[in-house]
Amino acid sequence: MLEHALGLAREAAIEAGAAIRGFYKDEYTVRDKGEDNPVTDADLAADKILETRLRGAFPDYGWLSEETADTPARLEKSHVWIIDPLDGTREFTMGIPEFVVSVGLVIDGRAVLGVLYNPIKEQLFTGAQGLGAHLNGKPIKVTDHTALQGSTVVCSRTEMKKGWFDEFSDVLTPVPVGSVAYKFGLVAAGEAESTFTPRPRSEWDICGGVAIVEAAGGRCTDKTGADYVFNRPKPLVDGVAVSNGHVHDAILEIMNR
C-alpha cells in the first residue's frame, strides 16, 4: 500500500511543483494571510493539483492542507494526507529557491510517508516506513557525526539574524535556509546534522519531512523530546528538534536553555 501511495504522492508533488515553477519570478498575486505569511496564486494552484490527484486516488483518506478550509471530518480517519502545497512562500516571493511542495501521509497519528519537492533545484526527497529515504531516486541517510562540536544546523534566517545561535557558534555551524520542510530534507540527505526551533509549527510544515528523516535513520521530536502525534484537532506542534539521532539529546539541551 505504501509503495503505491508513495508513487502517486511523488507524481502529484512533481506536477504541483511544475505549476509553482510557472509562477516563479513571474507575475502572480500575493494575498496577505497575516504578518510574514503571504499566500500566492502558486500556493493555490499547487493545492488544487494535490487535492485532485491525492483525494481522487484515495477518497476515503482524511485531508489537512494549509490552503484548504479544515473540517473535523479528518479526525475520524485513520489515514490522513497532511499537505503544504508551497512551504517557504516567503522565499518564493523573494526569488530564493529554498521552498518545497510537502506531502505527508499519516496512519493512526504517525507520519509514515513523505515527499518534498524543490521544483527550482529539482530535488525530490522521498521516504516511507520500511522503504528507506531517497533523493532523486538515490538512497540517502543522515550523517554519522556523533558530537555536537563541529556539527551543522540548518536554521531560520530570522532566528539567525536575531542572534539565537551566536552563543553556540564555537560548537555549531549555523546555515540559514528558507522552508521548514526543506531543512528536514537536507538533514535526511546528510547535508546537516540538525534543524531546530523552539517556536510552534503547523503539522503541514513538518509531516512529510518527519517521515523522510525517520526513513533516513534520523530522529524527530518536539522541543520536549516527545514524538510527534499528527492529525490533532489543533494542528500545531510544540517546537521542532530534528537530527541525525546522535546529537539529538544535545540539541534538546540547547533548546531547553
HELIX and SHEET records of a PDB file:
HELIX    1   1 LEU A    2  PHE A   23  1                                  22    
HELIX    2   2 ASP A   41  LEU A   50  1                                  10    
HELIX    3   3 GLU A   51  ARG A   55  3                                   5    
HELIX    4   4 GLY A   56  ALA A   57  1                                   2    
HELIX    5   5 PRO A   72  GLU A   76  5                                   5    
HELIX    6   6 THR A   89  MET A   94  1                                   6    
HELIX    7   7 ARG A  157  LYS A  161  1                                   5    
HELIX    8   8 ASP A  166  PHE A  168  5                                   3    
HELIX    9   9 VAL A  180  ALA A  188  1                                   9    
HELIX   10  10 GLU A  203  ALA A  215  1                                  13    
HELIX   11  11 HIS A  248  ASN A  256  1                                   9    
SHEET    1   A 2 VAL A  30  ASP A  32  0                                        
SHEET    2   A 2 PRO A  38  THR A  40 -1                                        
SHEET    1   B 7 GLY A  62  SER A  65  0                                        
SHEET    2   B 7 HIS A  79  ASP A  87  1                                        
SHEET    3   B 7 VAL A 100  ILE A 107 -1                                        
SHEET    4   B 7 ARG A 110  ASN A 118 -1                                        
SHEET    5   B 7 GLN A 123  ALA A 128 -1                                        
SHEET    6   B 7 GLY A 132  LEU A 135 -1                                        
SHEET    7   B 7 LYS A 138  ILE A 140 -1                                        
SHEET    1   C 2 SER A 151  CYS A 155  0                                        
SHEET    2   C 2 LEU A 172  PRO A 176  1                                        
SHEET    1   D 3 SER A 194  THR A 197  0                                        
SHEET    2   D 3 VAL A 240  SER A 243 -1                                        
SHEET    3   D 3 ARG A 219  THR A 221 -1                                        
SHEET    1   E 2 ARG A 201  SER A 202  0                                        
SHEET    2   E 2 LEU A 236  VAL A 237 -1                                        
END                                                                             
